[in-house]
């Protein structure tokens, strides 16, 4: 029987962020072991261009160069409140197509998104693809 830990671990990173850091460090370790950028990138599942970027960051800043540098990206066209309102509108029907949601957003919020971005929003809001064309809110 294992003994419970006396001192809990502090979670400084989410599991996804931790996986990302481990992947970047693994890439650097493979480079130390003599693999080319292209070979090391392939081993950790990234493009050669990303590998050169990680290597460049490592060469300039060491470990700190591998940390996340999220620029935040472009602000959403829909506010948090509007996303909540959109979720409520989506609850009114069982199934939605991407085109239907695109039109719903345009009509209710006067905002136009590409169909690809509508799919990103649907995933962000917790809808799941239930068949080839339709999304539905998860229960």
C-alpha positions as CSV (number, residue, x, y, z in Angstrom):
1,X,0.0,0.0,0.0
2,X,1.4,3.4,-0.9
3,X,1.6,6.2,1.6
4,X,-0.3,9.4,0.8
5,X,1.9,12.3,0.0
6,X,2.6,14.6,3.0
7,X,3.4,17.6,0.9
8,X,1.1,18.4,-2.0
9,X,2.5,19.7,-5.2
10,X,1.9,23.2,-6.4
11,X,0.6,23.3,-9.9
12,X,2.4,26.1,-11.6
13,X,1.3,25.0,-15.1
14,X,-1.8,23.3,-16.5
15,X,-1.2,19.8,-17.8
16,X,-1.4,21.1,-21.4
17,X,1.2,23.8,-20.7
18,X,3.4,21.2,-19.0
19,X,3.2,18.9,-22.0
20,X,4.2,21.8,-24.3
21,X,7.3,22.7,-22.1
22,X,8.3,19.0,-22.0
23,X,8.0,18.8,-25.8
24,X,10.2,21.8,-26.3
25,X,12.8,20.6,-23.9
26,X,12.7,17.1,-25.6
27,X,13.4,18.9,-28.9
28,X,16.4,20.6,-27.4
29,X,17.6,17.3,-25.9
30,X,17.4,15.6,-29.3
31,X,19.4,18.5,-30.8
32,X,22.1,17.9,-28.1
33,X,22.1,14.3,-29.1
34,X,23.1,15.2,-32.6
35,X,19.8,15.0,-34.5
36,X,19.3,17.6,-37.2
37,X,16.6,20.3,-36.7
38,X,14.4,18.5,-39.2
39,X,14.8,15.1,-37.5
40,X,14.3,16.4,-34.0
41,X,11.2,18.4,-35.2
42,X,9.8,15.2,-36.8
43,X,10.3,13.3,-33.5
44,X,8.3,15.8,-31.4
45,X,5.7,16.4,-34.1
46,X,6.4,20.0,-35.2
47,X,7.4,21.6,-38.4
48,X,11.0,22.3,-39.3
49,X,10.2,26.0,-39.2
50,X,8.9,25.7,-35.6
51,X,12.0,23.7,-34.7
52,X,14.3,26.5,-36.0
53,X,12.2,29.0,-34.0
54,X,12.6,26.9,-30.8
55,X,16.3,26.5,-31.4
56,X,16.7,30.2,-32.0
57,X,14.9,31.0,-28.8
58,X,17.0,28.5,-26.9
59,X,20.2,29.9,-28.3
60,X,19.3,33.4,-27.3
61,X,17.6,32.9,-23.9
62,X,18.2,29.3,-22.8
63,X,15.3,27.7,-20.9
64,X,13.4,31.0,-20.7
65,X,13.3,31.1,-24.4
66,X,11.2,27.9,-24.4
67,X,8.5,29.4,-22.1
68,X,5.2,30.6,-23.5
69,X,5.1,34.0,-25.0
70,X,1.4,34.4,-25.8
71,X,0.8,37.7,-27.5
72,X,-2.9,37.4,-26.6
73,X,-4.0,37.5,-30.2
74,X,-6.7,39.6,-31.7
75,X,-9.6,40.5,-29.4
76,X,-12.8,38.5,-30.0
77,X,-15.4,40.3,-32.1
78,X,-18.0,38.9,-29.6
79,X,-17.7,39.9,-26.0
80,X,-17.9,37.4,-23.2
81,X,-21.5,38.5,-22.6
82,X,-22.4,38.0,-26.2
83,X,-20.9,34.5,-26.2
84,X,-23.1,33.7,-23.2
85,X,-26.1,35.1,-25.2
86,X,-25.1,33.1,-28.2
87,X,-24.9,29.9,-26.1
88,X,-28.5,30.6,-24.9
89,X,-29.6,31.1,-28.5
90,X,-28.0,27.8,-29.5
91,X,-29.9,26.0,-26.7
92,X,-33.2,26.7,-28.6
93,X,-32.4,24.1,-31.3
94,X,-31.1,20.5,-31.0
95,X,-28.9,20.6,-34.1
96,X,-27.0,23.4,-35.8
97,X,-25.0,23.6,-39.0
98,X,-22.0,25.9,-39.3
99,X,-23.9,28.0,-41.9
100,X,-26.9,28.3,-39.5
101,X,-24.7,29.6,-36.7
102,X,-22.9,31.9,-39.0
103,X,-26.2,33.5,-40.0
104,X,-27.4,33.5,-36.4
105,X,-24.3,35.5,-35.3
106,X,-24.7,37.9,-38.2
107,X,-28.4,38.5,-37.5
108,X,-28.1,38.8,-33.7
109,X,-24.8,40.5,-33.2
110,X,-24.0,42.1,-36.6
111,X,-20.7,40.3,-36.7
112,X,-19.4,38.3,-39.6
113,X,-17.0,35.3,-39.1
114,X,-15.6,32.9,-41.6
115,X,-17.1,29.4,-41.4
116,X,-13.8,28.1,-40.0
117,X,-14.0,30.6,-37.2
118,X,-17.6,29.7,-36.5
119,X,-16.4,26.1,-36.0
120,X,-13.7,27.3,-33.6
121,X,-16.4,29.2,-31.6
122,X,-18.7,26.2,-31.6
123,X,-15.9,24.1,-30.1
124,X,-15.0,26.8,-27.6
125,X,-18.7,26.9,-26.4
126,X,-18.7,23.2,-25.9
127,X,-20.7,22.0,-28.9
128,X,-19.8,18.7,-30.4
129,X,-20.0,17.4,-33.9
130,X,-22.9,14.9,-33.9
131,X,-22.7,14.0,-37.6
132,X,-21.0,15.2,-40.8
133,X,-22.9,18.6,-40.9
134,X,-24.4,19.2,-37.4
135,X,-23.2,20.4,-34.0
136,X,-25.1,20.1,-30.7
137,X,-24.6,21.4,-27.2
138,X,-23.2,18.7,-24.8
139,X,-25.4,17.9,-21.9
